[in-house]
Amino acid sequence: MAPTLPDVAINSATNLLNLRDIVMDRAEEEACREIVHRIPMSEKLRNFAEEHGRRYDRVAEGRDVAVPASDPSPSHGRPSANLT
């Protein structure tokens, strides 16, 4: 059975609504990412990130063994309010 004009119109409208939801989700995610980037990083967290990067480089080059870095925050990587 061939699609009729109302079928095509309904399918087009459905596709547009689905695309709109996808675009809105992406815009939401981008806005959240920009907000998070505006939060200043504490010196303690900055130092932890730098040391973690250096350790990762040493492990990747084979100059160090992979030992889990100590996490400065109790929230498993997410900065807490007391990191100043």
LINDADA-V21627 format. One record per residue. SS is DSSP state (H for helix, E for strand, - for the rest). PHI is phi as a letter, one per 30 degrees, with the letter a starting at -180 (none if undefined). OMEGA is omega as a letter, one per 30 degrees, with the letter a starting at -180 (NA if undefined). Layout:
ss:SS phi:PHI omega:OMEGA
ss:SS phi:PHI omega:OMEGA
This chain:
ss:- phi:none omega:a
ss:- phi:d omega:l
ss:- phi:d omega:l
ss:- phi:c omega:a
ss:H phi:e omega:l
ss:H phi:d omega:l
ss:H phi:d omega:l
ss:H phi:d omega:a
ss:H phi:d omega:l
ss:H phi:d omega:l
ss:H phi:d omega:l
ss:H phi:d omega:l
ss:H phi:d omega:l
ss:H phi:d omega:l
ss:H phi:d omega:l
ss:H phi:d omega:l
ss:H phi:d omega:l
ss:H phi:d omega:l
ss:H phi:d omega:l
ss:H phi:d omega:l
ss:H phi:d omega:l
ss:H phi:d omega:l
ss:H phi:d omega:l
ss:H phi:d omega:l
ss:H phi:d omega:l
ss:H phi:d omega:l
ss:H phi:d omega:l
ss:H phi:d omega:a
ss:H phi:d omega:l
ss:H phi:d omega:l
ss:H phi:d omega:l
ss:H phi:d omega:l
ss:H phi:d omega:l
ss:H phi:d omega:l
ss:H phi:d omega:a
ss:H phi:d omega:l
ss:H phi:d omega:l
ss:- phi:d omega:l
ss:- phi:d omega:a
ss:- phi:d omega:l
ss:- phi:d omega:l
ss:- phi:d omega:a
ss:H phi:d omega:l
ss:H phi:d omega:l
ss:H phi:d omega:l
ss:H phi:d omega:l
ss:H phi:d omega:l
ss:H phi:d omega:a
ss:H phi:d omega:l
ss:H phi:d omega:a
ss:H phi:d omega:l
ss:H phi:d omega:l
ss:H phi:d omega:l
ss:H phi:d omega:a
ss:H phi:d omega:l
ss:H phi:d omega:l
ss:H phi:d omega:l
ss:H phi:d omega:l
ss:H phi:d omega:a
ss:H phi:d omega:l
ss:- phi:d omega:l
ss:- phi:i omega:l
ss:- phi:d omega:a
ss:- phi:b omega:l
ss:- phi:c omega:a
ss:- phi:d omega:l
ss:- phi:c omega:a
ss:- phi:e omega:l
ss:- phi:d omega:l
ss:- phi:d omega:a
ss:- phi:d omega:a
ss:- phi:d omega:a
ss:- phi:b omega:l
ss:- phi:d omega:a
ss:E phi:c omega:l
ss:- phi:h omega:l
ss:- phi:j omega:l
ss:E phi:d omega:a
ss:- phi:d omega:l
ss:- phi:c omega:a
ss:- phi:d omega:a
ss:- phi:c omega:l
ss:- phi:c omega:l
ss:- phi:c omega:NA
